[in-house]
Amino acid sequence: GAENCWLTRDSKLDKLKEVDGWMDVSAPVDQRSITAEPGETVTLPCRVPLPVKVLQWHRSNRTEYVLSFCNEQFDPEDQDPTFVNWVDLKDRKMTDGDASLIIKNITTSDAGVYECRAIRSTANRRRREIPVIGIVHLDITRSGEFVDLWMRVEDVS
C-alpha cells in the first residue's frame, strides 16, 4: 500500500511524497559560518546519519524550501523559485552522510542562515517537524570588506 511522507511547517501539515514513516535523526546541531564573494559557487556543509528518507535545506527567513529531497529524488513542489536550477546536492547519493548543498553563482541576496534538516524512516507513522541537523550562516562580501563572524548555540536536549 501507499505510504506517506509528511512534515509540519508553520503549524500546517503538508504532504510531500511517499515514505514509510518517521523517526527523529539524533545528532548534534552542527553550526558554521561561510564567507564568499558574489559570483562564486559555495558549498554549505551538512552531514547526516544514514539512511535518509527526507533531506531539506531551508532559509530561516523563507517559507519555501531551498531544496527538498525525498525518496532519493528532488521535490520541486514547494521550492523557492529563486533557487530553481541554482542549487544541487554535492552528492545525491549522500555517500558517507554528505548532504552538503551547492549554491551556484551566489549574489548578495543569498546571504543568510540556512538549515539542513533530515529524517530517517521506520514503521512509526507519527508526523513531526523535521529536526535541524546543521545551521550555516552564509555571508556575501566583496573583496576588501570587513566580515562579521558569529556563532549561535542552541539547547538540543
N, C-alpha and C positions, 0 to 999 in steps of 0.2 A: 504494500500500500504506500501511498504518498506520505512523506514525512516533511515537516515544515522547518524552516529556518526563520527565526524571529529575532527582533531586537526592540528595545524600548528607547525612544528618543523624545525628549520634551514631553514626557508623560503620555505619549501616544504609542500604540503598538503597530509596527509596520511589518508587513510580510516581505521577505527578501527573496528567498529561493528555497530549495529543498535540502533539508539536513535532518539528521536523526536525533535531535535533542540537544541539551546544553550541559556543559559543565564548566565552572569557572577555571580559568587558567591561573594558577597560583604562582606568581613570580613577582619579584620586587619591581617597582616602577623605576625604570632607567631614565635619567634626565641628562640632556646635553644641550650645548649651545653651539651653533654653527654660524659663521660669518662668511658671506660670499658677495661677489660683485654682480651687478646686472649683466645678463647675457650668459652667465655661467650655467652649467648643469651641476646640480647638487644632489648628494645622496644623504637622506635623513635615515640614520641607522635605527634598526629595531631588531631585536632577537626574541623569538617566541618559542615556547616548548612545543614539540611536535606530538601528534599530528594536529593540524589546524583546519577547522571546517570553515570558519569565517575570519577574515582579516579586514580591518577597516582603518583607514587613515582619515582623521578629522582635523579641521582647523578650529581652534577654540572659539572663534567669533562667527562661525558659519553653521547653518543647519544642514546643508548638503555635505556629502562626503567628498573628500579629495579623491579617494579611491576605495572601492569596496570589492572584495574578492571572496566569493562563496562557492564551495564545492569545486575548487580548482579552476574557476573561471571568473572573469570580471563581471560585475553587476553595475551597468551604467545608469540604471533607472533613476537614482537619486544623486547622481554625481554632479558636483558643482560644475556648471558649464565652462567656467574659466579654466578648468583642469582637464577637460576632454582632449585627448591626444597630446597632452602636455606632461603627463605623469605615467610612470610604469613601476613595476617591482624590479628590484635588482636581480632577483632570482624567482621566477614564477613558481618554481617547484619548492621554494623555501628550503633548499638543502641546508642542513645543519641549523635550521631555525632562522635563517636570514630573511627577514621580512622588510628590508630596507626599501624606502621609497625614493625614486629618482624623479626630480623635477627638472625639466629641460628649459633652457633659455629664461631663467628667472628674471623677474622685474621687481621693483621696489614694492609693488602691491602684494608680492608673495611673502613678504616679511610677516612673522607672527609665530604663534605657538601651534605646533602640530602634535596630535596624539595618535599613537599606534595602539590599536585595540585588537584583541584576538580571543577566540573561544575554540574549545575543542568540543566534541560531542560525545554523548553517552546515551543510554536509553532513557535517561531522565529528561522529561519533556517540560520542565519548568521554564518559563520565559523570564529572562532577566536582562538587565543592562549589560552590555559588553564591557568587561573591565579594561582599564588602561594598563598597558604594558610599558610603554615608553612615551616620554614627552621630549620634544625637540623644539628649542627656540631658534628660529631662523632670522638672522639679521642681515639685511641687504645694505651694503655701503659702497661708496665709490673709493677708489684709491686715495690714500691720504686722509680720510675721515677718521675720527675717533670712534671707537667701538665700546659700547657698554656690555659687559658680560654679567649674567645673573644666574641664580640658582634658586629653584623652588623646592621646598621639602614638604612632602605630604605624608600624613599618617596612613599607612596602608593596612593597618591591622583591622 
